[in-house]
């Protein structure tokens, strides 16, 4: 099924986005600019040609999708100016989509050039540690906030295949919790089934102990048991994707009763093969009918050659969404965000005012 033509907007009101990856949101022109500056050879020299190499435009697998990051991440990783630039440009792009609050996630280790295989051309710029990556991203987001009048916070990702990084990630969450970082995440290939690794669990228990918010990619392509483990073992407060939860009616009913938040990414779920490519059969339709707590998100707009408007247009065209449901899900998104309570209430007031609604804690 084709989405609504680009440029049309199904929901023009202010929006909240909770599941989008910084390293999956980079502008192709920025990749080309940084490569040219650093003397890195790419397989293409124009935005159009490089876009064709990076994007996924047909349903495939999560593993194939994850492999796309290798086409360009080496260009940005380890470059201080580039790391700050992509964060700043990310905020600008979100502002253009009508987002007034966004939580953007990334792996500090993937943007660093230490604790991963060093890239020879990075050495003249000096090592960039995961700690410095977080500082640079915070600076870029903060400058973007001031320039474009939106609020941006970040979530730091542990990676399923690299459990040795997880304790460092939670320590970075603790260090920067008052400087833009609001939560920890676990991302990567669910087929590896490694989220029960003791090091991941230890990191999440430390996050729980210290009051760090927690979300986990689960039930995107993995079975409902992965969702159950994310919630019960890792104590996730939100579930990234979570579509396969519907395969376990008992679990789904429990999570509905808990008002568990599902971070839904419609276009992503088609192109990664996570869901039926027929959007009229998407699990979020069940979430909508059951008045579940969920958000709509763009996930990795660079790789999917999309933006948040496209996800809203898709929900409007093929999933029966209405203006009222878009308002409801954004209010639920704000209620489920990881801001401190006073800032959360300010965000909710902004949305209610924009939507012409009376503020109610029982919406």
N, C-alpha and C positions, 0 to 999 in steps of 0.2 A: 504494500500500500504506500502510496506517496503521501507525504505530509502536505499541509497547507503551504502554498507558495511563500517563499521567503519574503519578509518585509511586512506581511500582514500580522496583526497583533490581536490575539483573542482576548487578552486581559491587560488593559492599559493602566490599571491601578498599581500602587506600590506593592512590591513583593519581597518575600524573605526566601533566601536560598541557603540550605544547610548541607548539601552534599555536592561539592565541586572540587576538583583537584587542580592545584596551582600548576603542576607540571603537565597537566592535560588541557591547559587553557592558554598556552603561550601563543602569541601572534607569529604567524609564519614569517612575516617581514622581520621581526625581531631575531628569529633564528638565523635568517640570512645575514642580517647586519652584524650579529655577534660572530658568526663564522668568518665573515670577511675580515673583521677586525683582528681576530685571533689567528687567521691564516689556516683555518680548518676547511678542508675540501669536503664539499657535499655532492651528492649525486645529481643535484639540480641547482640552477642559478636564479630561477624566477619563482615568484610566489605561487603561480599556477602549477608549475612542474613539481615544486616541493610539496605543495598541498596534495597532489595526486599520489605522491609516495607515502605520505603520512596517514591519510585518512582511511577509515573503514567505511565503505558505502554499501556493503551487502552483509546480511547476517552471517556470522562466523562463530568463533568460539572465544571464550574469555582469554585463553592462552594466546591465540593469534592477536587479539587486541592488545594484550600486555606487551607483546613483542614490538609493537609500533613505537614504544618509547625509545627503543634503541636507535631509531632513525635520527633522533635530534637531541636527546638528553646530554650527550657528551659535549654538545656545543655550549650549553648553558652551565653545566656543572663546573664548579671551581672558579667561575668568573664573578667577582664581587659586583661589578657594575651591572652585569646581566641579571644576577639574582634579584637585586633591588629593582631593576627595571621591570622585570616580568611581574613583580608584585604590584608595582605602581600601575602598570598598564592593565592588570587584571581588575583593579578597582575602577578604573575608567570605563572598561568594557561593561562591568556590572551596572554602573550608574546609567549607562545608555540603555540597559535592559529594564530599567525601572526598579532595580533592587535597592532597597534602603538599608537592609542588613544582610550580611553574608558571612558564613563560616567557611573558609577555604582551607583545604587540607593538603599536606605534602609530607614526604619523607625527608627530613633534614640530611640524612646520609646520602640520598640519591643526588642531592644538589651540591654536596661537598665533594672534595677530591682527596680526602683522607678517610681511612677506614673502608675504602673501596679501592678497586684497582686504580692506581695512579695513572693519569693521562700525561704523557711526556710534555705536551705543550703547555700544560698548566703550571709547570714548575717555576717558570719565570715570574709568575704572579704570586707564588708562595702558596703553601697549603691553606685551604679553606676548610675549617672544621665544621661539623654539624652545629655546634654552638654558634659559630659565626654566621652560618646560613640563617638560623632563626633570627638573629639580630638584624641581618640585612633584610629579610622578608618583613619583619616588624616595621623597619624604617620605611620600606616601600609602601606597605599598606597604610601606615600612618600618614605619609605624605599624600597618598591617594585619597584618604578620608578627607583631609583638609581641602584638597583641590576640587573634589567632586561631591562633597556633602552627603556621603553615605557612611555607614559604620561597617567596618570589616574586622573580623577576628579570625584566628587560625587554630587548626587542629593538627597535632603532630602524629604522623603515622608510624607505627611499628609495622614490620613486614613479615609475613608468614614464613618466608624462606630464610629469614635472618634473625632468629630469636636472640642472638648475641647482642643485637642493637637495642632490644626493648627496654632494658633498665636505663640505658642512657637517654632514651626518648622520654621516659617518665621523669627523669631528673631535669631534662630541659623544660618539660611542662611545668614543673615546680619552680624552676628558676625564672621563667618568663610569664608566670600566671598573672602578674600584674602589668604586663607589657604586651598584651595582645593575644596570648595563647590561652585558649579556653578549654581544651580537651585533648584526650588521647584517642587514637584509632588503631585498628588492626586491619591491614589491607593486604592485597596480593592474591595469588592463585588459590582459591578454595579447594581445588582438587588435591592440593598437598596435604590437607587435613591436619594442619600443625598447630591450630590455635590452642590446643590443650597442652602444648609444650610448656614445661615448668617455667621457663624464662618469660614467656608471654604471660602466664598466670601470675608470676611473681610481680611483674611490672604492673599488671592491672590491680592486684591486691594493694600495692603501694599507692597507686592512684586513688583507690577507694579510701585508703587510710588517710590520705592527705587532702581529700575533698576535690580531687581532679575529676572532671566530668569524663564519661566514657561512652564511646560508640564503637561498633564493630561491623565490618563488612561480613554479612552472613546471610545465607539463603538466597544468594544471587544465582549461583549455579549449584551450590551444595545442598544437601538434604535438610529437612526440618531439624534434624538433630544438631546441626551446626548452629542454627538459631537458638535452640534450647540451651546449648552449651555457652553461647555468647551471653545469654541473659542470666543463666543460673551459675555458671562458673566464673566468667569474666565480669559479671555484674554490669553488663551494658545497659545504659539508660535509653539508648536509641539503637536501632538496627539499620545498617546500611543495606538497602535494597529489600531483603526479606521476603521475596516473592514466594519462595518454596514453603514458607510457613503454612500456606493454604493447603498443602498436602497432608498436614496433621491437624485435623479439625479441633482436637482437644487443646493442642498448643495454641492454635489461633484464637480460640475462645478465651484462653487464659490471658493472652497478650492484649486482646481487646479489653478485657476486664481491668487490666493494669494500665490501660491508656498508653501502651507502648507506642513509641513513634517510629514509623517506617520512612526511611529516606528513599523515596521512589524516583527513578530516573527513566522515563518512558523510552526515549530514543536510544539511549545506551542499552537498555534491556533487550531491544530488538537486535541491535548490531553485534552484541556480544554473544547472542544465542541464548541469553538467559531466559527469554520468554518467547512465546509463539509470535512469529513475525506479523501476524494479523492483530493489529492494535485493538480490534473489537473483542478480543479474547484476553486482554491484559489483566493481570491480577489486581491492578489498582481500581478496576471497575468494581470488584468485590469490596475493596477497601472503601470506595465511595459509597456504595449501597449500604454498607454496615456502619457508616459514619465513623470509620476508624481514624486514628490520629496519624497523619502522614503529610509529607511535603512533596512538591514537584521540583526536580533539580536537573541540571544539565550534565553533571558528572565530569565528562572530558570533552568539552566542545571543540577543541582543536582536532582531536582524532575522529570525532563523529561529524565534523564539518557542520556544526549546528550552534544554536544559542538557546537561551532559556525561553525566548519567545516560541521557538519551534516546539519545545516540549509542551508548552501551554496550548499552542495551536493543535497539536496532536491530540491532547486530552479533550479539547473542544470538538474537534471534527469527528473523532472515532470512538470516544469513550463516554459520551453523554454528559460532559461537564458543562456546568452553567456558571454564570457570573457569581451567583450566591455560593456555589461550591468552591470556586476559586477564593472567595473571601474567607470562607470557613477554613479551608486548608492553610491559608496564610496566617490566620489567627492561631490555629493549632501549631503551626511552625514556630511562631513567635513564642507561644507558651512553652514549647519544647526546646527552645534554643538554649545555649549554654552561657548566656550573659548573667551577671549578677542580678539579683532580684529587682533592685531599683532601676537598672538599665532595661531589664525585660519589661517592666511596667511602662517605662517611657516609650519603648517600641510598640507595645500593645496600644497605648493611647494614640500614637501616630497613625497606626493602622485603622483603629476604630474611627478616628476623625476623618481620615481619607475615604473610608468606606461609608460614612454617614451613619455609623452605628453607635449605640449606647454601650459604653464599656461595661462588661459583665464578667465576673470571674467564673461564671458557670456556662459560658458560651458553648 
